[in-house]
């Protein structure tokens, strides 16, 4: 997800030093892990310039008291203004993961929270969170740095997740036939959604038009399969398509099915949203993964139905398809992943109209992971 740092680099580094090693703890108590990702992409659309993007992620955890501190720092390069990811944003879910309000890459503290553990596996997380990491999750289609690169396979296009924002997450484990439950309550606007893109603005809950994002999900796990179902609502103001005065809330429901057996795995996603205010009225995606001795093969296709009020005479759906083969390198610490994508009506976003276009995009992703 995208965020903005502006000119706060020095302040951020000083802040992180205090966050990661709080009083009463030493640096040796902190567990670190992270990764570096580089993506090269070329399109058959002559308008889109060949592009290379890069990003870095650093995660730090510290067990303290009855819970755990968590901090996530990310960085990205500046995407080309006329590059592949500018004309076809869905084809590279990792491009511009951190952007300033001027559109330049940067460094950002994206998550900082504390998780309380009580009554065995019951968890309560408070702080700066990523709501999309807790709802609509899939085992083989959820990470653009190691699985499908196309953003339509990372999250359901109908769910209007906020960017990194202040909030709370409650999760309870499933037992027997009772599902595991997750509840997310957060601000409707995240760092990248705010005019100044600042952490201070996250605290301005009384600003006109602001509201809350509330999502709930249930998860059933079986030997070879899993089911996730959930619903969500955003209480901030949304203008009804075709009207300058009518205001509604955006809301929707989603479902995720997962299956695995041996080296084969399947992921199915579906979702609906309020077509009066959401560009995406419906979503369906199917992804398949198979492991071989040489690496991992993945293929998937995603369909996004466009609400009638946002079509403007254009196509009524968006299509994203991807085929990739991931080859491990450096004894498994890294991997190289060539991929080919076909997209129709790209540039999809939950709060703006969609232009019509098609393209074939070929690319190669390199990722290297490290940990303490």
C-alpha positions as CSV (number, residue, x, y, z in Angstrom):
1,X,0.0,0.0,0.0
2,X,1.1,3.5,-0.7
3,X,2.1,6.2,1.8
4,X,3.9,9.5,2.1
5,X,6.8,10.7,4.1
6,X,7.6,14.2,2.8
7,X,10.8,15.6,4.3
8,X,10.6,13.7,7.6
9,X,13.5,11.3,7.0
10,X,15.7,12.4,9.9
11,X,12.7,12.5,12.3
12,X,11.7,9.1,11.2
13,X,15.0,7.5,11.9
14,X,15.2,9.1,15.3
15,X,11.6,7.8,16.0
16,X,12.4,4.3,14.9
17,X,15.4,4.1,17.2
18,X,13.1,4.8,20.2
19,X,10.4,2.4,18.9
20,X,12.4,-0.6,18.1
21,X,14.4,-0.6,21.4
22,X,12.2,1.0,24.1
23,X,13.4,1.5,27.6
24,X,14.1,-1.8,29.5
25,X,15.1,-3.7,26.3
26,X,18.3,-4.2,24.4
27,X,19.0,-4.4,20.7
28,X,19.7,-8.1,21.0
29,X,16.0,-8.7,22.1
30,X,14.7,-7.4,18.7
31,X,14.1,-9.8,15.9
32,X,14.7,-8.5,12.4
33,X,13.7,-9.6,9.0
34,X,13.2,-8.0,5.6
35,X,13.6,-8.1,1.9
36,X,14.7,-6.2,-1.3
37,X,12.6,-6.4,-4.5
38,X,13.4,-5.2,-8.0
39,X,11.0,-5.5,-10.9
40,X,11.7,-5.0,-14.7
41,X,8.7,-4.7,-17.0
42,X,8.1,-4.0,-20.7
43,X,4.7,-3.6,-22.4
44,X,3.6,-4.0,-26.0
45,X,1.8,-0.6,-25.6
46,X,4.2,1.9,-27.2
47,X,2.9,4.6,-24.8
48,X,4.3,2.8,-21.8
49,X,8.0,3.1,-21.2
50,X,10.0,0.2,-20.1
51,X,10.5,0.5,-16.3
52,X,12.6,-0.8,-13.4
53,X,11.2,-0.3,-9.9
54,X,12.7,-1.3,-6.5
55,X,11.5,-1.5,-2.9
56,X,12.8,-2.6,0.5
57,X,11.0,-3.9,3.6
58,X,12.2,-4.2,7.2
59,X,10.2,-5.8,10.0
60,X,11.1,-5.7,13.7
61,X,9.4,-7.5,16.6
62,X,10.1,-7.3,20.3
63,X,8.4,-9.4,22.9
64,X,7.6,-7.4,26.0
65,X,5.2,-8.0,28.9
66,X,2.2,-10.0,27.8
67,X,2.5,-9.0,24.1
68,X,4.7,-7.9,21.3
69,X,5.8,-4.6,19.7
70,X,5.9,-4.6,15.9
71,X,7.4,-2.0,13.5
72,X,7.4,-2.1,9.7
73,X,9.6,0.3,7.7
74,X,9.4,0.3,3.9
75,X,11.0,2.2,1.0
76,X,10.6,2.5,-2.7
77,X,12.0,4.2,-5.7
78,X,10.2,6.7,-7.8
79,X,8.1,5.1,-10.6
80,X,8.6,6.6,-14.1
81,X,5.9,9.1,-15.0
82,X,5.3,7.4,-18.3
83,X,6.3,4.0,-17.3
84,X,4.4,0.7,-17.4
85,X,3.1,1.0,-13.8
86,X,1.8,4.6,-14.5
87,X,-0.3,3.5,-17.4
88,X,-1.2,0.1,-16.0
89,X,-1.0,0.3,-12.2
90,X,-2.4,-3.2,-11.5
91,X,0.5,-5.0,-13.2
92,X,3.0,-4.1,-10.5
93,X,1.6,-4.2,-7.0
94,X,5.0,-3.3,-5.6
95,X,5.6,-0.1,-7.6
96,X,5.6,3.1,-5.7
97,X,4.7,1.5,-2.3
98,X,5.9,4.7,-0.6
99,X,5.4,8.0,-2.4
100,X,5.6,11.6,-1.3
101,X,2.8,14.0,-2.2
102,X,5.0,15.1,-5.1
103,X,5.0,11.5,-6.4
104,X,8.6,10.7,-5.5
105,X,9.8,7.5,-3.7
106,X,10.8,7.6,-0.1
107,X,11.1,5.9,3.2
108,X,8.2,5.4,5.6
109,X,7.3,3.9,9.0
110,X,4.2,2.1,7.8
111,X,3.2,0.1,10.9
112,X,3.9,0.5,14.6
113,X,1.6,-1.3,17.0
114,X,1.5,-3.5,20.2
115,X,-0.3,-6.8,20.4
116,X,-1.8,-7.9,23.7
117,X,-2.1,-11.6,24.3
118,X,-4.8,-12.7,26.8
119,X,-6.8,-15.9,27.4
120,X,-4.5,-18.1,25.4
121,X,-4.7,-17.2,21.7
122,X,-7.0,-14.1,21.9
123,X,-5.2,-11.1,20.5
124,X,-5.8,-7.3,20.6
125,X,-3.6,-5.1,18.4
126,X,-3.5,-1.3,18.8
127,X,-1.6,1.4,16.9
128,X,-0.7,2.1,13.3
129,X,-2.0,-0.9,11.3
130,X,-2.6,-2.2,7.8
131,X,-6.2,-3.4,7.7
132,X,-5.7,-5.2,4.4
133,X,-3.2,-7.6,6.1
134,X,-6.0,-9.0,8.3
135,X,-9.0,-9.4,6.0
136,X,-9.3,-11.1,2.6
137,X,-6.2,-13.2,3.1
138,X,-5.0,-16.0,0.7
139,X,-2.2,-18.5,1.1
140,X,-1.0,-18.4,-2.5
141,X,-2.2,-15.0,-3.7
142,X,-1.4,-12.3,-1.1
143,X,2.2,-11.1,-1.5
144,X,3.4,-9.2,-4.6
145,X,7.1,-9.7,-3.7
146,X,7.0,-13.5,-3.8
147,X,3.7,-14.6,-5.4
148,X,1.5,-12.9,-8.1
149,X,2.9,-9.5,-8.9
150,X,-0.5,-8.1,-10.2
151,X,-2.3,-6.2,-7.5
152,X,-5.6,-7.9,-8.3
153,X,-4.3,-11.1,-6.8
154,X,-3.1,-9.4,-3.6
155,X,-6.5,-8.1,-2.4
156,X,-10.1,-8.0,-3.5
157,X,-10.7,-5.0,-5.7
158,X,-14.1,-4.3,-4.2
159,X,-12.8,-3.8,-0.7
160,X,-12.0,-0.1,-0.1
161,X,-9.2,-0.6,2.4
162,X,-7.6,2.6,3.8
163,X,-3.9,3.0,3.7
164,X,-1.8,2.5,6.9
165,X,-4.0,4.1,9.6
166,X,-4.7,4.2,13.3
167,X,-6.9,1.3,14.5
168,X,-7.5,-1.8,16.5
169,X,-7.6,-5.5,15.6
170,X,-9.2,-8.2,17.6
171,X,-8.7,-11.9,16.7
172,X,-10.0,-15.1,18.4
173,X,-9.0,-18.6,17.5
174,X,-11.4,-21.2,16.0
175,X,-12.3,-24.4,17.9
176,X,-14.0,-27.4,16.4
177,X,-16.7,-26.1,14.1
178,X,-16.5,-22.6,15.5
179,X,-14.5,-20.3,13.1
180,X,-11.6,-18.0,13.9
181,X,-12.9,-14.4,14.1
182,X,-11.2,-11.1,13.2
183,X,-12.6,-7.6,13.8
184,X,-10.9,-4.5,12.4
185,X,-11.9,-1.0,13.5
186,X,-9.8,1.8,12.0
187,X,-9.8,5.3,10.6
188,X,-11.3,5.7,7.1
189,X,-8.2,7.6,5.9
190,X,-4.6,6.4,6.0
191,X,-1.3,8.2,5.5
192,X,-1.5,8.2,1.7
193,X,-5.2,9.2,1.7
194,X,-4.6,12.5,3.6
195,X,-3.9,15.8,1.9
196,X,-0.5,16.3,3.7
197,X,0.2,12.6,4.1
198,X,1.4,13.2,7.7
199,X,1.1,11.1,10.9
200,X,-0.3,14.0,12.7
201,X,-3.3,14.2,10.3
202,X,-4.2,10.7,11.3
203,X,-5.3,12.1,14.7
204,X,-7.7,14.6,13.2
205,X,-10.8,12.4,13.6
206,X,-13.2,15.4,13.5
207,X,-12.3,16.5,10.0
208,X,-15.3,16.9,7.7
209,X,-15.9,13.8,5.6
210,X,-13.8,11.5,7.7
211,X,-15.2,8.3,9.2
212,X,-14.2,4.8,10.1
213,X,-13.4,1.5,8.4
214,X,-15.0,-1.5,10.1
215,X,-14.4,-5.0,8.8
216,X,-15.2,-8.4,10.2
217,X,-14.2,-11.9,9.0
218,X,-14.7,-15.5,9.9
219,X,-12.2,-18.3,8.9
220,X,-12.8,-22.1,8.9
221,X,-9.7,-24.3,8.5
222,X,-9.8,-27.9,7.4
223,X,-7.2,-30.5,6.4
224,X,-6.9,-29.5,2.8
225,X,-9.2,-26.4,2.5
226,X,-10.1,-23.2,4.1
227,X,-13.0,-20.7,3.9
228,X,-13.0,-17.0,4.7
229,X,-16.1,-14.8,4.6
230,X,-16.5,-11.2,5.8
231,X,-18.2,-7.8,5.5
232,X,-17.0,-4.3,5.7
233,X,-18.2,-0.7,5.8
234,X,-16.7,2.8,5.4
235,X,-18.6,5.6,7.2
236,X,-16.8,8.5,5.5
237,X,-18.6,10.5,2.8
238,X,-18.9,9.0,-0.7
239,X,-20.5,11.0,-3.5
240,X,-23.1,9.0,-5.5
241,X,-22.1,8.5,-9.2
242,X,-23.8,11.1,-11.4
243,X,-24.7,13.4,-8.5
244,X,-22.9,16.4,-6.9
245,X,-24.9,16.3,-3.7
246,X,-26.0,12.8,-2.8
247,X,-23.8,11.1,-0.2
248,X,-23.7,7.4,0.8
249,X,-21.4,5.0,2.7
250,X,-19.5,2.4,0.9
251,X,-19.9,-1.2,2.1
252,X,-19.5,-4.8,0.8
253,X,-19.0,-8.5,1.5
254,X,-16.3,-10.9,0.4
255,X,-15.4,-14.6,0.4
256,X,-12.1,-16.5,0.0
257,X,-11.7,-20.2,-0.7
258,X,-8.4,-22.0,-0.5
259,X,-7.4,-25.6,-1.3
260,X,-4.1,-27.5,-1.3
261,X,-3.0,-31.1,-1.9
262,X,0.6,-32.1,-2.4
263,X,2.3,-29.6,-4.6
264,X,-1.0,-28.1,-5.9
265,X,-2.9,-25.2,-4.4
266,X,-6.0,-23.1,-5.4
267,X,-7.3,-19.7,-4.4
268,X,-10.7,-18.3,-5.2
269,X,-11.9,-14.8,-4.3
270,X,-15.2,-13.0,-4.7
271,X,-16.7,-9.7,-3.5
272,X,-19.4,-7.2,-3.9
273,X,-19.6,-3.4,-3.1
274,X,-22.1,-0.6,-3.1
275,X,-22.4,0.2,-6.9
276,X,-23.8,3.7,-6.2
277,X,-20.4,4.9,-4.9
278,X,-17.8,2.2,-5.8
279,X,-16.2,1.9,-9.2
280,X,-15.9,-1.9,-8.5
281,X,-19.4,-3.4,-8.1
282,X,-18.2,-7.0,-8.2
283,X,-15.0,-9.1,-8.2
284,X,-14.0,-12.7,-8.9
285,X,-10.5,-14.1,-9.1
286,X,-9.1,-17.6,-9.6
287,X,-5.5,-18.5,-8.9
288,X,-3.6,-21.8,-9.2
289,X,-0.1,-22.7,-7.9
290,X,2.0,-25.8,-8.4
291,X,5.5,-26.6,-7.0
292,X,8.2,-28.3,-9.1
293,X,11.8,-29.2,-8.3
294,X,13.0,-26.2,-10.3
295,X,10.6,-23.8,-8.7
296,X,7.0,-22.6,-8.4
297,X,4.4,-22.1,-11.2
298,X,1.4,-19.8,-10.8
299,X,-1.4,-18.8,-13.1
300,X,-4.5,-16.7,-12.4
301,X,-7.2,-14.5,-13.8
302,X,-9.3,-11.8,-12.1
303,X,-12.5,-10.1,-13.2
304,X,-13.7,-6.7,-11.9
305,X,-17.2,-5.5,-12.8
306,X,-17.4,-1.7,-13.2
307,X,-20.5,0.1,-11.8
308,X,-22.7,1.6,-14.4
309,X,-22.3,5.1,-13.1
310,X,-18.6,5.1,-13.8
311,X,-18.5,3.5,-17.2
312,X,-18.9,6.7,-19.3
313,X,-19.6,4.5,-22.3
314,X,-16.5,2.4,-21.8
315,X,-16.2,-1.3,-21.0
316,X,-18.1,-2.8,-18.1
317,X,-15.3,-4.9,-16.7
318,X,-11.6,-5.1,-16.1
319,X,-9.6,-8.3,-16.6
320,X,-6.2,-9.1,-15.1
321,X,-4.3,-12.3,-16.0
322,X,-0.8,-13.5,-15.0
323,X,1.5,-16.5,-15.5
324,X,4.7,-16.7,-13.6
325,X,7.5,-19.2,-12.7
326,X,9.5,-18.5,-9.5
327,X,13.1,-20.0,-9.4
328,X,14.9,-20.0,-6.1
329,X,18.5,-18.6,-5.9
330,X,21.1,-18.1,-3.1
331,X,20.1,-21.4,-1.4
332,X,16.5,-20.2,-1.2
333,X,17.1,-16.8,0.3
334,X,16.2,-15.2,-3.0
335,X,14.2,-15.9,-6.1
336,X,14.0,-14.8,-9.8
337,X,10.5,-14.7,-11.2
338,X,9.7,-14.1,-14.9
339,X,6.1,-13.4,-15.7
340,X,3.6,-12.5,-18.5
341,X,0.4,-10.5,-17.9
342,X,-2.6,-9.6,-20.0
343,X,-4.7,-6.7,-18.8
344,X,-7.9,-5.1,-20.0
345,X,-9.1,-1.7,-18.6
346,X,-6.2,-1.3,-16.2
347,X,-5.6,1.6,-13.8
348,X,-8.5,0.4,-11.6
349,X,-9.0,2.3,-8.4
350,X,-11.8,2.2,-5.8
351,X,-12.6,5.9,-6.0
352,X,-12.1,7.1,-9.6
353,X,-13.3,6.2,-13.1
354,X,-11.5,3.7,-15.2
355,X,-10.0,4.4,-18.7
356,X,-10.2,1.7,-21.3
357,X,-7.0,0.1,-22.6
358,X,-5.4,-3.4,-23.1
359,X,-1.8,-4.5,-22.9
360,X,0.6,-7.5,-22.6
361,X,3.3,-6.9,-20.0
362,X,6.4,-9.1,-19.7
363,X,8.6,-8.8,-16.7
364,X,11.2,-10.2,-14.3
365,X,11.2,-9.8,-10.5
366,X,14.1,-10.4,-8.2
367,X,13.6,-10.7,-4.5
368,X,16.1,-11.3,-1.7
369,X,15.1,-12.0,1.9
370,X,17.2,-11.7,5.1
371,X,16.6,-12.2,8.8
372,X,18.5,-12.0,12.1
